[in-house]
Amino acid sequence: FRFEKEGEPCQLAHVDFFVSTVDPLKEPPLITANTVLSILAVDYPVEKVSCYVSDDGSGMLTFESLVEKAEFARKWVPFCKKYAIEPRAPELYFSQKIDYLKDKV
């Protein structure tokens, strides 16, 4: 980051993200989970980012999808940061028409 100087603490501000949802029928849990995953994979110091989910409908399906997405995030977020993946939303990334084996043996 251009705001960091070696040997000094990071000068970037803390950022809080709030994701709200109510009805899993109107707001599919997969979209909510992908939104949270994209926030977690943002190119920003991890200790400076917080993500909060407010599910006013108390949907068990939403909760379960976020639990599963948390397991996937343990692999996806480091992968995105290591290989500078863009876009960082898995749904968009995997829907691109890219030949990943092009020029490979």
Secondary structure by P-SEA (a helix, b strand, c coil): cccccccccccbbbbbbbbbbcccccccaaaaaaaaaaaaacccccccbbbbbbcccccaaaaaaaaaaaaaaacaaaaaaaaccccccaaaaaacccccccccc
